[in-house]
């Protein structure tokens, strides 16, 4: 179990609302996520948990309320800066991996680095090291269709972590796997996330998956019913003022991408 410093949330949501037509997916959600913790967001299908993840990650813009990352409101950022965050500070793992089927494991894992401007030779070296961490070095030349479901999902996790993001969002990452493969993927993912000192937000309806997290948050009918916002810091001091939007673009993007000019 990780010891969490609750003095300053890394990611916060306040009074989030999001509707799709007449369907209210989120109905005033408050949530604090702290640096280095693993949070499992649980709930039945249609509860709003995936919508919450997409709002936290800046993929969806809420109809009302705010999401802040390092004190900066994502609503104050234009799409270019939000895309930059998703590329360098956020990593994503999806239920079915969403690997490109015609690319090899190595090529799939290099994609985030290449998009960030890293030279191909350096990106491939880094990608190979991440495949090795997940015991997939021998699979580097295979396409997803030639791998088992568990192997392909570990490739997807390696792709999410290769740029060493600060937050990893995992949406039902083991939902399509059998129990043995799911345990292998979860154990490997948690181990590497903890080694990075990164933060994990995992969406799941499975109590066994949630048990791997440091904290569980329950979502039902678009509302958090347990484990959401922690509120004021332990010291009772109000959080620091929000950073200016341009400071997000100037912040250190993905630990491996700090000096892109040196990598080019």
C-alpha positions as CSV (number, residue, x, y, z in Angstrom):
1,X,0.0,0.0,0.0
2,X,1.4,3.4,-1.0
3,X,1.7,6.1,1.6
4,X,0.0,9.1,0.0
5,X,0.9,12.7,0.6
6,X,-2.5,14.4,0.7
7,X,-1.2,17.9,1.0
8,X,-1.7,18.7,-2.7
9,X,-3.9,16.7,-5.1
10,X,-2.4,16.2,-8.5
11,X,-5.7,15.9,-10.3
12,X,-9.1,17.3,-9.1
13,X,-12.6,17.4,-10.4
14,X,-15.2,19.7,-8.9
15,X,-19.0,19.7,-9.6
16,X,-18.5,17.9,-13.0
17,X,-21.6,17.5,-15.1
18,X,-21.8,15.9,-18.5
19,X,-24.8,14.9,-20.6
20,X,-25.3,13.1,-23.8
21,X,-28.6,14.3,-25.2
22,X,-31.1,13.7,-22.4
23,X,-28.9,11.3,-20.6
24,X,-27.0,12.7,-17.6
25,X,-23.7,10.8,-17.5
26,X,-22.2,12.9,-14.7
27,X,-24.2,14.8,-12.1
28,X,-21.9,16.9,-10.0
29,X,-18.8,14.8,-9.4
30,X,-16.1,15.8,-7.0
31,X,-12.8,13.8,-6.9
32,X,-9.2,14.2,-5.7
33,X,-6.4,12.1,-7.0
34,X,-3.0,12.4,-5.2
35,X,0.5,11.9,-6.6
36,X,1.7,8.3,-6.7
37,X,-1.6,6.7,-5.7
38,X,-3.6,4.1,-7.6
39,X,-7.3,4.9,-7.6
40,X,-9.9,2.4,-8.7
41,X,-13.1,4.0,-10.0
42,X,-15.8,1.3,-9.7
43,X,-19.4,1.1,-10.8
44,X,-21.9,-0.8,-12.9
45,X,-22.2,-0.3,-16.7
46,X,-23.7,3.0,-17.5
47,X,-22.7,4.6,-14.1
48,X,-20.6,7.3,-15.7
49,X,-17.2,6.0,-14.7
50,X,-15.7,6.0,-18.2
51,X,-17.1,9.5,-18.9
52,X,-15.4,10.6,-15.7
53,X,-12.1,9.2,-16.9
54,X,-12.4,11.0,-20.3
55,X,-13.2,14.3,-18.6
56,X,-10.2,13.9,-16.2
57,X,-7.9,13.2,-19.1
58,X,-9.2,16.2,-21.1
59,X,-10.6,14.0,-23.9
60,X,-14.1,15.2,-23.1
61,X,-15.0,18.8,-22.0
62,X,-17.6,18.7,-19.2
63,X,-20.8,20.7,-19.6
64,X,-20.1,22.3,-16.1
65,X,-17.5,22.1,-13.4
66,X,-13.7,22.0,-13.5
67,X,-10.9,19.6,-13.9
68,X,-7.5,20.7,-12.7
69,X,-4.1,19.1,-13.2
70,X,-1.2,20.5,-11.1
71,X,-3.5,23.4,-10.2
72,X,-4.2,24.3,-13.8
73,X,-7.8,24.1,-15.1
74,X,-8.0,22.0,-18.2
75,X,-10.8,24.2,-19.3
76,X,-8.4,27.1,-19.6
77,X,-6.2,25.2,-22.1
78,X,-6.8,25.2,-25.8
79,X,-7.0,21.9,-27.7
80,X,-3.3,22.1,-28.6
81,X,-2.2,22.2,-25.0
82,X,-4.7,19.5,-24.0
83,X,-3.3,17.3,-26.7
84,X,0.2,18.0,-25.5
85,X,-0.8,16.9,-22.0
86,X,-2.3,13.7,-23.4
87,X,0.9,13.0,-25.3
88,X,3.5,13.7,-22.6
89,X,1.9,13.7,-19.2
90,X,-1.0,11.2,-19.6
91,X,-0.8,7.6,-20.7
92,X,-3.8,5.5,-21.7
93,X,-4.7,1.8,-21.5
94,X,-8.0,0.5,-23.0
95,X,-10.0,-2.7,-22.6
96,X,-9.1,-4.0,-26.0
97,X,-5.6,-2.5,-26.2
98,X,-6.3,-0.6,-29.4
99,X,-2.9,-1.5,-30.8
100,X,-2.4,-0.9,-34.5
101,X,-2.9,-4.4,-36.0
102,X,-0.4,-4.0,-38.9
103,X,2.4,-2.8,-36.7
104,X,4.7,-4.9,-34.6
105,X,4.9,-4.7,-30.8
106,X,8.0,-2.6,-31.1
107,X,6.5,-0.2,-33.6
108,X,3.3,0.2,-31.5
109,X,5.3,1.1,-28.4
110,X,7.5,3.6,-30.2
111,X,4.4,5.6,-31.4
112,X,4.2,8.0,-28.4
113,X,7.9,8.8,-28.6
114,X,7.9,9.4,-32.3
115,X,4.8,11.7,-32.0
116,X,6.8,13.7,-29.3
117,X,9.7,14.2,-31.7
118,X,12.1,11.6,-30.4
119,X,14.5,10.2,-33.1
120,X,13.4,6.8,-34.3
121,X,16.7,5.1,-33.3
122,X,16.4,6.4,-29.7
123,X,12.6,5.6,-29.6
124,X,13.3,2.0,-30.6
125,X,15.9,1.5,-27.9
126,X,13.5,2.9,-25.3
127,X,10.6,0.9,-26.6
128,X,12.7,-2.3,-26.5
129,X,13.6,-1.7,-22.9
130,X,9.9,-1.3,-22.0
131,X,9.0,-4.5,-23.8
132,X,11.8,-6.3,-21.8
133,X,10.3,-5.0,-18.6
134,X,7.1,-6.7,-19.4
135,X,8.9,-9.9,-20.5
136,X,8.0,-9.3,-24.1
137,X,11.4,-8.8,-25.7
138,X,11.0,-11.9,-27.8
139,X,7.6,-10.7,-29.1
140,X,9.0,-7.3,-30.4
141,X,8.7,-8.3,-34.0
142,X,5.2,-9.8,-33.8
143,X,2.0,-8.1,-34.7
144,X,-0.9,-8.1,-32.1
145,X,-2.7,-10.9,-34.0
146,X,0.2,-13.3,-33.4
147,X,0.1,-12.7,-29.6
148,X,-2.2,-13.9,-26.8
149,X,-4.6,-11.5,-25.3
150,X,-2.5,-11.0,-22.2
151,X,0.6,-10.4,-24.2
152,X,-1.1,-7.9,-26.4
153,X,-2.4,-6.0,-23.4
154,X,1.0,-5.9,-21.8
155,X,2.2,-4.3,-25.1
156,X,-0.6,-1.8,-24.7
157,X,0.6,-1.0,-21.1
158,X,4.2,-0.6,-22.3
159,X,3.0,1.8,-24.9
160,X,1.1,3.8,-22.2
161,X,4.2,4.0,-20.0
162,X,7.0,4.4,-22.6
163,X,7.0,8.2,-22.3
164,X,7.0,8.0,-18.5
165,X,3.8,10.0,-18.0
166,X,2.7,11.4,-14.7
167,X,-0.8,9.9,-14.8
168,X,-2.0,6.6,-16.4
169,X,-5.6,6.3,-17.2
170,X,-6.7,2.6,-17.6
171,X,-10.3,1.9,-18.8
172,X,-11.2,-1.7,-18.0
173,X,-7.7,-2.8,-18.8
174,X,-8.4,-6.5,-18.0
175,X,-12.0,-6.6,-19.0
176,X,-11.3,-8.8,-22.1
177,X,-8.9,-11.2,-20.3
178,X,-9.2,-14.4,-18.4
179,X,-8.4,-14.3,-14.7
180,X,-4.9,-15.6,-15.0
181,X,-3.9,-13.1,-17.8
182,X,-5.7,-10.3,-15.9
183,X,-3.6,-11.0,-12.8
184,X,-0.4,-11.0,-14.9
185,X,-1.3,-7.7,-16.6
186,X,-2.3,-6.0,-13.4
187,X,0.7,-7.1,-11.4
188,X,3.1,-6.0,-14.2
189,X,1.3,-2.7,-14.6
190,X,1.2,-1.8,-10.9
191,X,4.9,-2.7,-10.5
192,X,6.0,-0.5,-13.3
193,X,3.7,2.4,-12.3
194,X,5.1,2.3,-8.8
195,X,8.6,2.2,-10.1
196,X,7.9,5.4,-12.1
197,X,6.3,7.1,-9.1
198,X,3.3,7.7,-11.4
199,X,-0.3,8.0,-10.6
200,X,-2.9,5.4,-11.8
201,X,-6.6,5.9,-12.3
202,X,-8.2,2.6,-13.2
203,X,-11.8,2.2,-14.3
204,X,-13.3,-1.2,-13.5
205,X,-16.5,-3.0,-12.4
206,X,-14.4,-6.0,-11.1
207,X,-13.7,-6.0,-7.3
208,X,-10.7,-8.2,-7.9
209,X,-9.2,-5.5,-10.1
210,X,-10.1,-2.8,-7.7
211,X,-8.3,-4.6,-4.9
212,X,-5.0,-3.9,-6.5
213,X,-5.5,-0.1,-6.0
214,X,-4.7,2.0,-2.9
215,X,-8.2,3.5,-2.9
216,X,-11.6,2.7,-4.3
217,X,-14.1,5.3,-5.6
218,X,-17.7,4.2,-6.2
219,X,-19.8,5.8,-9.0
220,X,-23.5,5.2,-9.5
221,X,-26.0,7.1,-11.6
222,X,-23.4,9.8,-12.4
223,X,-22.6,10.5,-8.8
224,X,-19.7,9.4,-6.6
225,X,-21.2,7.6,-3.6
226,X,-18.0,6.8,-1.7
227,X,-14.3,7.7,-1.7
228,X,-14.4,10.8,-3.8
229,X,-13.1,14.3,-2.9
230,X,-10.9,14.3,0.1
231,X,-11.5,18.1,0.6
232,X,-9.2,20.5,2.3
233,X,-5.6,19.5,2.7
234,X,-4.5,17.8,5.9
235,X,-2.8,21.0,7.1
236,X,-6.0,23.0,6.6
237,X,-4.3,25.4,4.3
238,X,-6.0,26.3,1.0
239,X,-4.2,24.9,-2.1
240,X,-1.8,27.0,-4.1
241,X,-3.4,29.4,-6.7
242,X,-4.0,27.9,-10.1
243,X,-1.1,28.0,-12.5
244,X,-1.4,30.0,-15.7
245,X,-2.3,27.9,-18.8
246,X,1.0,28.7,-20.4
247,X,2.8,27.2,-17.5
248,X,1.4,23.8,-18.3
249,X,3.0,23.9,-21.7
250,X,6.3,25.0,-20.2
251,X,6.2,22.3,-17.5
252,X,8.4,19.2,-17.7
253,X,6.5,17.0,-20.2
254,X,6.9,13.2,-19.6
255,X,10.1,12.4,-17.7
256,X,11.7,11.1,-20.9
257,X,10.8,14.0,-23.0
258,X,12.4,16.8,-20.9
259,X,15.1,17.7,-23.4
260,X,13.6,17.0,-26.8
261,X,16.2,19.2,-28.5
262,X,18.9,17.0,-27.2
263,X,17.1,13.9,-28.5
264,X,16.7,15.2,-32.0
